């Protein structure tokens, strides 16, 4: 029952996104995006040849990734479900599991696009190990942000408070890795502390 319900809701959501998406991402706008992406890529590659390693570049990369590692949580539930679904709550595990996967997939495009720009900038003054550790931590922070968003839905925490805390946590953790790869341990420590905090208080 839960799988059928989710499939129905997901199909409805996809249709709505497709309907409005065709007005936003029309052929003219897609051409503009392709040109803009090409110009941005060309500019970044040019900067890579001229810029020297700098704390400002590292700060920009960490801040950019911290801002995009914020997946949304979409249950696809409706107001009427509060009346009709409570009796089936124990059988809804499969529904929410699939909702988690769907929500995570919806938020991948922006971090993936930002990662290309960040990768080019990080190649200025950082070796392959540092870059790999940076993106490994970014992946962990992405899933951590999703769990916190999901757990904070029915709490008194405001959306802006949660978002601000996540950006700050992401920025500090990613910046530590760029300062020194060994500080990956400190980044994971912050990650662990926040994970325990969310389980106890959210």
C-alpha positions as CSV (number, residue, x, y, z in Angstrom):
1,X,0.0,0.0,0.0
2,X,2.8,2.5,1.0
3,X,4.8,1.7,-2.2
4,X,1.7,2.3,-4.4
5,X,0.9,5.5,-2.6
6,X,4.4,6.8,-3.0
7,X,4.6,5.9,-6.7
8,X,1.3,7.9,-7.2
9,X,2.6,10.9,-5.3
10,X,6.0,10.8,-7.0
11,X,4.4,10.7,-10.5
12,X,2.2,13.7,-9.6
13,X,5.2,15.6,-8.3
14,X,7.3,14.7,-11.5
15,X,4.4,15.9,-13.7
16,X,4.1,19.2,-11.9
17,X,7.9,19.7,-12.1
18,X,7.9,18.8,-15.8
19,X,5.0,21.1,-16.5
20,X,6.5,24.2,-14.9
21,X,10.0,23.2,-15.9
22,X,9.2,23.4,-19.6
23,X,8.3,27.1,-19.1
24,X,11.4,27.9,-17.2
25,X,14.0,25.8,-19.0
26,X,12.8,26.6,-22.5
27,X,15.2,26.4,-25.5
28,X,16.3,30.0,-25.2
29,X,17.1,29.7,-21.5
30,X,19.0,26.4,-22.0
31,X,21.1,28.0,-24.7
32,X,21.9,30.9,-22.3
33,X,22.8,28.4,-19.6
34,X,25.1,26.5,-21.9
35,X,26.9,29.8,-23.0
36,X,27.1,31.0,-19.4
37,X,28.5,27.7,-18.2
38,X,31.1,27.7,-21.0
39,X,32.1,31.3,-20.2
40,X,32.4,30.4,-16.5
41,X,34.4,27.3,-17.2
42,X,36.7,29.2,-19.5
43,X,37.2,32.0,-16.9
44,X,37.9,29.6,-14.1
45,X,40.5,27.7,-16.2
46,X,42.1,31.0,-17.1
47,X,42.2,32.1,-13.4
48,X,43.7,28.7,-12.5
49,X,46.7,29.7,-14.7
50,X,47.1,33.1,-13.2
51,X,46.1,32.9,-9.5
52,X,48.4,31.8,-6.7
53,X,47.4,29.7,-3.7
54,X,45.5,31.9,-1.3
55,X,43.4,31.7,1.9
56,X,40.7,33.7,0.1
57,X,40.3,31.0,-2.6
58,X,40.0,28.3,0.0
59,X,37.5,30.3,1.9
60,X,35.4,30.9,-1.2
61,X,35.5,27.2,-2.1
62,X,34.5,26.1,1.5
63,X,31.7,28.7,1.6
64,X,30.3,27.8,-1.8
65,X,30.2,24.1,-1.0
66,X,28.8,24.8,2.5
67,X,25.9,26.8,0.9
68,X,25.0,24.1,-1.7
69,X,25.2,21.1,0.6
70,X,21.6,21.7,1.8
71,X,19.3,19.0,0.4
72,X,15.5,19.5,0.8
73,X,13.2,17.0,2.4
74,X,10.0,16.2,0.5
75,X,7.6,13.7,2.0
76,X,5.0,14.3,-0.7
77,X,2.4,14.0,2.0
78,X,-0.8,16.1,2.0
79,X,-2.8,17.7,4.7
80,X,-5.6,15.1,4.4
81,X,-3.0,12.4,5.2
82,X,-3.1,13.6,8.8
83,X,-6.6,12.2,9.1
84,X,-6.4,9.0,7.0
85,X,-2.8,7.7,7.3
86,X,-2.2,7.5,11.1
87,X,-3.7,4.0,11.4
88,X,-1.2,2.8,8.8
89,X,1.8,4.6,10.4
90,X,3.6,1.4,11.3
91,X,3.4,0.2,7.7
92,X,4.8,3.5,6.2
93,X,8.5,2.7,6.7
94,X,8.9,1.8,3.0
95,X,7.1,5.0,2.0
96,X,9.4,7.3,4.0
97,X,12.5,5.3,2.8
98,X,11.6,6.0,-0.8
99,X,10.8,9.6,0.0
100,X,14.3,9.9,1.5
101,X,15.9,8.6,-1.7
102,X,13.7,10.8,-3.9
103,X,14.5,13.9,-1.8
104,X,18.2,13.2,-1.9
105,X,18.2,12.8,-5.7
106,X,16.3,16.1,-6.2
107,X,19.1,18.0,-4.5
108,X,22.1,16.6,-6.3
109,X,22.2,18.9,-9.4
110,X,23.3,22.1,-7.6
111,X,26.1,20.5,-5.5
112,X,27.3,18.6,-8.6
113,X,27.5,21.8,-10.7
114,X,29.2,23.7,-7.9
115,X,31.7,20.8,-7.4
116,X,33.1,21.4,-10.9
117,X,33.9,25.0,-10.2
118,X,35.3,24.2,-6.8
119,X,37.5,21.4,-8.2
120,X,39.1,23.8,-10.6
121,X,39.8,26.4,-7.9
122,X,41.1,23.8,-5.4
123,X,43.6,22.6,-8.0
124,X,45.4,25.9,-7.2
125,X,47.7,25.0,-4.4
126,X,46.2,21.7,-3.2
127,X,47.3,18.1,-4.0
128,X,45.0,15.3,-5.0
129,X,44.8,13.9,-1.4
130,X,43.5,17.2,0.0
131,X,40.9,17.5,-2.8
132,X,39.7,13.9,-2.3
133,X,39.4,14.4,1.4
134,X,37.5,17.7,0.8
135,X,34.9,16.1,-1.4
136,X,34.6,13.0,0.8
137,X,33.8,15.2,3.7
138,X,31.4,17.1,1.5
139,X,29.5,13.9,0.7
140,X,29.2,13.1,4.4
141,X,28.0,16.6,5.2
142,X,25.4,16.3,2.4
143,X,23.8,13.2,4.0
144,X,24.2,14.7,7.5
145,X,22.4,17.9,6.4
146,X,19.6,15.8,4.9
147,X,19.1,13.8,8.2
148,X,19.0,17.0,10.2
149,X,16.5,18.6,7.8
150,X,14.4,15.5,8.1
151,X,14.5,15.2,11.8
152,X,13.8,18.9,12.3
153,X,10.5,18.9,10.4
154,X,8.3,18.5,13.4
155,X,10.3,20.5,15.9
156,X,10.3,24.1,17.1
157,X,13.5,24.9,15.2
158,X,12.8,27.4,12.4
159,X,14.0,26.6,8.8
160,X,16.4,29.6,8.9
161,X,17.9,28.5,12.2
162,X,18.6,24.9,10.9
163,X,19.9,26.3,7.6
164,X,22.3,28.7,9.3
165,X,23.6,26.0,11.7
166,X,24.2,23.6,8.7
167,X,26.1,26.2,6.7
168,X,28.3,27.1,9.6
169,X,29.0,23.4,10.4
170,X,29.7,22.7,6.7
171,X,32.0,25.7,6.3
172,X,34.1,25.1,9.4
173,X,34.5,21.4,8.6
174,X,35.4,21.9,5.0
175,X,37.8,24.8,5.8
176,X,39.7,22.7,8.3
177,X,40.4,20.1,5.6
178,X,41.8,22.8,3.3
179,X,44.0,24.3,6.0
180,X,45.5,20.9,6.7
181,X,44.4,17.4,5.5
182,X,45.1,16.0,8.9
183,X,42.3,18.3,10.2
184,X,39.9,15.9,8.5
185,X,39.8,14.3,11.9
186,X,38.5,17.6,13.4
187,X,35.9,17.9,10.6
188,X,34.7,14.3,11.3
189,X,34.6,15.2,15.0
190,X,32.2,18.1,14.3
191,X,30.2,15.8,12.1
192,X,30.0,13.2,14.9
193,X,29.1,15.7,17.6
194,X,26.3,17.1,15.4
195,X,25.0,13.7,14.6
196,X,24.7,12.9,18.3
197,X,23.1,16.2,19.0
198,X,20.4,15.6,16.3
199,X,19.6,12.2,17.7
200,X,19.2,13.5,21.3
201,X,17.6,16.9,20.9
202,X,15.9,17.0,17.5
